[in-house]
């Protein structure tokens, strides 16, 4: 199994490297994990990315933010149905519609009705598409003041509408409730229990030497993104090694202090179609019966210089992680192809 997984992971990495500066692919089946790299980190020495190379993971941050919500909810420190307004500074104007307030669960399932981007971001993005760090001005003051003039596109809880703003506000609100900052919240609630030492917002000197350089779609080096107080939407950096630990906890429940939170995060479902739904922080669907009706739970991500994907099948205990240091070139399709290949090979599930 290990040899076959390693071959498939390397083939996918090589396929991605044709359009990316550098990539790392991890393939998991039960307790067997194979991690393969291809291309270059973009560092001066031109080394190939590996298991401990740090990448910006973009929106793969969102499952972490949602799991932090589940951690607080499962221990009584927050409630899924608690209004967002209760966690924000007094006097913050939070939009509502149809007599319904935005709750924390709405934010984690993209059913808040909030727009994709904070108020005022769309026009600057159109006028300055090459702006190196488009979210740098998303401070707490800017985000919260912008809420007053934000209109909801649907009644909260009614319709799925993907929102970076919503996820960012969730991270900001949870950090306030926990009396800390977003990075410390994720470290304390998730990374420390799972032994994940390289999933961070701020990259220090030692980690800098293991970090991949981000590149534009055309392969030119680009500036790292800083999402300021919108961090919960996509500010984390991580490694294939850490993400393997994160996915394994999705199968096994992780240590005792995380098990109930993971169960809760997947117990919540909002249907988007007969075959697709969203959990707290995760997208999910079943393939067509002609494709085996396999379950796929996943999230992807992208920043100015990076692309990412994490997908798994908890029924068969299979997973694929793909990280690339090229923006504007999603790694999704080859990663989904690899996950489907592993599923179709009927890898053994739990006894």
C-alpha positions as CSV (number, residue, x, y, z in Angstrom):
1,X,0.0,0.0,0.0
2,X,2.8,2.4,0.9
3,X,4.6,2.0,-2.4
4,X,1.3,2.4,-4.4
5,X,0.4,5.5,-2.4
6,X,3.8,7.0,-2.8
7,X,3.7,6.4,-6.6
8,X,0.2,8.0,-6.8
9,X,1.2,11.0,-4.7
10,X,4.4,11.6,-6.8
11,X,2.4,11.3,-10.0
12,X,0.0,13.9,-8.8
13,X,2.8,16.2,-7.6
14,X,4.5,15.9,-11.0
15,X,1.3,16.7,-12.8
16,X,0.8,19.8,-10.7
17,X,4.4,20.9,-11.0
18,X,3.8,21.3,-14.8
19,X,1.8,24.5,-13.9
20,X,3.1,25.3,-10.5
21,X,6.5,26.5,-9.2
22,X,6.4,23.9,-6.5
23,X,4.0,21.5,-4.8
24,X,3.6,19.0,-2.0
25,X,1.1,16.2,-2.2
26,X,0.1,13.9,0.7
27,X,-1.9,10.7,0.2
28,X,-3.3,8.9,3.2
29,X,-5.0,5.5,3.6
30,X,-5.7,4.4,7.2
31,X,-2.4,4.8,9.0
32,X,-0.2,4.9,5.9
33,X,0.9,8.4,4.8
34,X,3.1,9.2,1.8
35,X,4.2,12.8,1.1
36,X,5.9,13.8,-2.1
37,X,7.1,17.1,-3.5
38,X,8.0,18.4,-6.9
39,X,9.3,21.7,-8.4
40,X,10.9,24.3,-6.2
41,X,10.1,26.2,-3.0
42,X,11.3,29.3,-4.8
43,X,14.1,29.8,-2.2
44,X,17.6,30.8,-3.3
45,X,18.8,27.2,-3.0
46,X,16.0,25.9,-5.2
47,X,15.2,23.0,-3.0
48,X,12.1,20.8,-3.6
49,X,9.2,21.4,-1.2
50,X,8.8,18.7,1.5
51,X,6.6,17.6,4.4
52,X,7.8,20.4,6.6
53,X,7.7,23.3,4.0
54,X,5.3,26.0,5.1
55,X,2.7,27.3,2.6
56,X,-0.1,29.9,2.9
57,X,-3.2,27.7,3.0
58,X,-5.7,30.4,2.3
59,X,-9.3,29.3,2.9
60,X,-8.3,25.9,4.3
61,X,-8.1,28.2,7.4
62,X,-11.9,28.1,7.6
63,X,-12.2,24.6,8.9
64,X,-9.8,25.6,11.7
65,X,-12.0,28.6,12.5
66,X,-15.1,26.5,12.5
67,X,-13.5,23.9,14.7
68,X,-12.6,26.6,17.2
69,X,-16.2,27.5,17.3
70,X,-17.1,23.8,18.0
71,X,-14.5,23.7,20.7
72,X,-16.0,26.7,22.5
73,X,-19.5,25.5,21.9
74,X,-18.8,21.9,23.2
75,X,-17.4,23.3,26.4
76,X,-20.1,25.9,27.0
77,X,-18.0,29.0,26.2
78,X,-20.1,29.9,23.2
79,X,-23.3,28.7,21.5
80,X,-23.9,27.8,17.9
81,X,-27.1,29.8,18.0
82,X,-25.6,32.7,19.8
83,X,-26.0,36.0,17.9
84,X,-22.8,37.4,16.5
85,X,-23.7,40.7,18.1
86,X,-23.2,39.2,21.5
87,X,-19.5,38.7,20.9
88,X,-18.8,42.1,19.4
89,X,-18.2,45.4,21.1
90,X,-21.3,47.0,22.5
91,X,-23.0,49.3,20.0
92,X,-21.7,47.4,16.9
93,X,-24.4,47.6,14.2
94,X,-24.9,44.0,12.9
95,X,-27.2,43.7,9.9
96,X,-30.3,41.4,10.2
97,X,-33.0,40.4,7.8
98,X,-36.5,39.0,8.1
99,X,-36.4,39.5,11.8
100,X,-33.5,37.0,12.1
101,X,-30.1,37.8,13.6
102,X,-26.8,36.3,12.3
103,X,-25.6,33.5,14.6
104,X,-22.2,31.9,14.9
105,X,-23.4,28.8,13.1
106,X,-24.6,30.9,10.2
107,X,-21.1,32.3,9.9
108,X,-19.5,28.8,10.0
109,X,-21.8,27.4,7.4
110,X,-21.9,30.4,5.0
111,X,-25.6,31.0,5.6
112,X,-25.4,34.4,7.2
113,X,-26.4,36.3,4.1
114,X,-23.3,38.4,4.3
115,X,-21.5,39.3,1.0
116,X,-18.3,37.6,0.0
117,X,-16.0,40.5,0.8
118,X,-16.0,43.4,3.4
119,X,-17.8,46.6,2.4
120,X,-15.6,48.7,0.2
121,X,-13.3,46.0,-1.0
122,X,-14.8,45.2,-4.4
123,X,-14.1,48.4,-6.2
124,X,-10.4,48.7,-5.0
125,X,-9.9,45.1,-6.1
126,X,-11.2,46.0,-9.6
127,X,-9.1,49.1,-9.8
128,X,-5.9,47.6,-8.5
129,X,-6.0,43.9,-9.4
130,X,-2.2,43.6,-8.7
131,X,-2.4,45.0,-5.2
132,X,0.1,42.8,-3.3
133,X,-1.9,42.5,0.0
134,X,-5.6,43.2,-0.6
135,X,-6.7,42.3,2.9
136,X,-4.1,44.3,4.8
137,X,-6.5,47.1,5.7
138,X,-9.1,44.7,7.2
139,X,-8.6,45.8,10.8
140,X,-11.3,45.1,13.4
141,X,-12.3,48.8,13.4
142,X,-12.7,48.7,9.6
143,X,-14.6,45.5,9.6
144,X,-17.0,46.4,12.4
145,X,-17.7,49.9,11.1
146,X,-18.4,48.5,7.6
147,X,-21.1,46.2,9.0
148,X,-23.4,49.1,9.6
149,X,-23.8,49.7,5.9
150,X,-23.8,46.0,4.9
151,X,-27.0,44.5,3.5
152,X,-27.7,40.8,3.8
153,X,-28.4,38.9,0.5
154,X,-30.7,36.5,2.2
155,X,-32.4,35.8,5.6
156,X,-29.8,34.3,7.9
157,X,-29.9,30.5,7.8
158,X,-31.8,30.2,4.5
159,X,-29.3,30.2,1.8
160,X,-25.6,29.2,1.3
161,X,-23.5,32.2,0.2
162,X,-19.8,31.8,0.5
163,X,-18.4,34.7,2.6
164,X,-14.8,35.5,3.5
165,X,-16.3,38.4,5.5
166,X,-18.4,36.0,7.5
167,X,-15.5,33.6,8.3
168,X,-13.3,36.5,9.2
169,X,-15.9,37.9,11.6
170,X,-16.3,34.5,13.2
171,X,-12.6,34.3,13.9
172,X,-12.6,37.9,15.3
173,X,-15.6,37.2,17.5
174,X,-14.3,33.9,18.9
175,X,-11.0,35.5,19.7
176,X,-12.8,38.2,21.6
177,X,-14.9,35.7,23.5
178,X,-11.7,33.7,24.4
179,X,-9.9,36.9,25.5
180,X,-7.0,36.3,23.1
181,X,-6.0,36.8,19.4
182,X,-6.9,34.5,16.5
183,X,-3.6,32.8,16.2
184,X,-3.4,32.0,19.9
185,X,-7.0,30.7,19.9
186,X,-6.2,28.2,17.1
187,X,-2.9,27.2,18.8
188,X,-4.6,26.6,22.1
189,X,-7.8,24.9,21.0
190,X,-6.5,22.9,18.0
191,X,-2.8,22.8,17.3
192,X,-1.5,22.1,20.8
193,X,-3.8,19.2,21.4
194,X,-2.9,17.7,18.0
195,X,0.9,18.4,18.3
196,X,0.8,20.7,15.2
197,X,3.8,23.0,15.7
198,X,3.8,24.7,12.3
199,X,0.3,26.0,11.8
200,X,0.6,29.7,12.4
201,X,-0.3,33.1,11.2
202,X,3.0,34.8,12.0
203,X,6.1,33.1,10.5
204,X,9.2,33.6,12.6
205,X,12.8,33.4,11.6
206,X,13.2,29.6,12.0
207,X,10.0,28.9,10.0
208,X,10.9,31.5,7.4
209,X,13.8,29.3,6.3
210,X,11.3,26.5,5.7
211,X,8.7,28.6,4.0
212,X,7.9,28.4,0.3
213,X,8.0,31.7,-1.7
214,X,4.6,32.5,-3.2
215,X,4.3,33.2,-6.9
216,X,1.8,34.8,-9.3
217,X,0.0,32.8,-12.0
218,X,2.9,33.7,-14.3
219,X,5.5,32.4,-11.9
220,X,6.7,35.7,-10.5
221,X,7.5,36.1,-6.8
222,X,4.7,37.9,-4.9
223,X,4.4,39.4,-1.4
224,X,2.9,37.3,1.4
225,X,-0.7,38.1,2.4
226,X,-1.6,39.6,5.8
227,X,-5.3,39.3,6.4
228,X,-5.1,41.5,9.6
229,X,-8.3,40.9,11.6
230,X,-10.0,38.9,8.8
231,X,-7.5,36.2,9.8
232,X,-10.2,33.6,10.3
233,X,-11.0,33.6,6.6
234,X,-7.6,32.6,5.4
235,X,-4.5,33.7,7.3
236,X,-2.9,30.4,8.4
237,X,0.3,29.0,7.1
238,X,0.9,25.2,7.5
239,X,2.7,22.1,6.4
240,X,1.7,18.8,4.9
241,X,2.9,17.2,8.2
242,X,0.5,19.3,10.3
243,X,-2.4,18.9,7.9
244,X,-2.0,15.2,8.0
245,X,-2.5,15.4,11.8
246,X,-5.5,17.7,11.3
247,X,-7.1,15.2,8.9
248,X,-6.4,12.2,11.0
249,X,-8.2,13.8,13.9
250,X,-11.2,14.1,11.6
251,X,-11.2,10.3,11.4
252,X,-10.3,9.3,14.9
253,X,-11.8,12.3,16.9
254,X,-8.4,13.3,18.1
255,X,-7.6,13.6,21.8
256,X,-10.4,13.7,24.3
257,X,-10.5,17.5,24.5
258,X,-11.2,17.7,20.8
259,X,-13.4,14.6,20.2
260,X,-16.7,16.2,21.0
261,X,-15.9,19.4,19.0
262,X,-15.0,17.4,15.9
263,X,-18.3,15.4,16.3
264,X,-20.2,18.6,16.7
265,X,-18.6,20.2,13.6
266,X,-19.8,17.4,11.4
267,X,-23.2,16.9,13.1
268,X,-24.2,20.3,11.7
269,X,-25.4,20.1,8.1
270,X,-26.9,22.7,5.7
271,X,-28.0,21.1,2.4
272,X,-27.1,23.0,-0.7
273,X,-28.4,20.3,-3.1
274,X,-29.6,16.7,-2.9
275,X,-26.0,15.4,-3.0
276,X,-24.1,18.3,-1.4
277,X,-24.1,20.1,1.9
278,X,-21.9,22.1,4.2
279,X,-20.7,21.2,7.8
280,X,-19.2,23.7,10.2
281,X,-16.2,24.8,8.0
282,X,-16.3,21.9,5.5
283,X,-17.9,21.3,2.1
284,X,-19.2,17.8,1.5
285,X,-20.8,15.8,-1.3
286,X,-21.5,12.3,-2.4
287,X,-20.4,11.2,-5.9
288,X,-23.0,9.9,-8.3
289,X,-23.8,6.2,-7.7
290,X,-22.2,5.5,-11.1
291,X,-18.9,6.8,-9.5
292,X,-19.4,4.7,-6.4
293,X,-21.4,7.1,-4.2
294,X,-18.2,7.9,-2.3
295,X,-18.3,10.6,0.4
296,X,-15.9,13.5,-0.1
297,X,-15.4,16.2,2.6
298,X,-13.1,19.0,1.6
299,X,-12.0,22.6,1.4
300,X,-9.7,24.4,-0.9
301,X,-7.9,27.7,-0.7
302,X,-6.0,30.3,-2.6
303,X,-4.0,33.5,-1.9
304,X,-2.0,35.8,-4.1
305,X,0.9,33.3,-4.2
306,X,-0.5,29.9,-3.1
307,X,-3.1,27.2,-3.7
308,X,-4.3,24.5,-1.3
309,X,-6.7,21.6,-1.0
310,X,-7.6,19.2,1.8
311,X,-10.1,16.4,1.1
312,X,-10.9,13.1,2.9
313,X,-13.4,10.2,3.1
314,X,-14.0,9.4,6.7
315,X,-15.8,6.2,5.8
316,X,-12.9,4.7,4.0
317,X,-10.3,6.6,5.9
318,X,-8.6,8.1,2.9
319,X,-7.4,11.6,2.3
320,X,-5.4,13.9,-0.1
321,X,-3.6,17.1,0.7
322,X,-2.1,19.3,-2.0
323,X,-0.2,22.5,-1.4
324,X,1.3,24.7,-4.2
325,X,3.2,28.0,-4.2
326,X,1.5,29.5,-7.2
327,X,-1.5,31.7,-7.0
328,X,-4.3,31.6,-9.5
329,X,-3.7,28.0,-10.4
330,X,-6.0,25.8,-8.2
331,X,-4.7,22.4,-7.2
332,X,-8.2,21.0,-6.8
333,X,-8.7,18.9,-9.9
334,X,-5.6,16.7,-9.6
335,X,-6.2,16.4,-5.9
336,X,-9.9,15.4,-6.4
337,X,-8.8,12.9,-9.1
338,X,-6.3,11.3,-6.7
339,X,-8.9,11.1,-3.9
340,X,-11.4,9.5,-6.3
341,X,-8.7,7.0,-7.5
342,X,-8.0,6.0,-3.9
343,X,-11.8,5.5,-3.3
344,X,-12.3,3.5,-6.4
345,X,-9.5,1.1,-5.5
346,X,-11.6,0.2,-2.5
347,X,-8.9,0.8,0.1
348,X,-9.9,-1.1,3.3
349,X,-11.9,0.9,5.8
350,X,-12.1,0.4,9.5
351,X,-12.8,-3.2,10.6
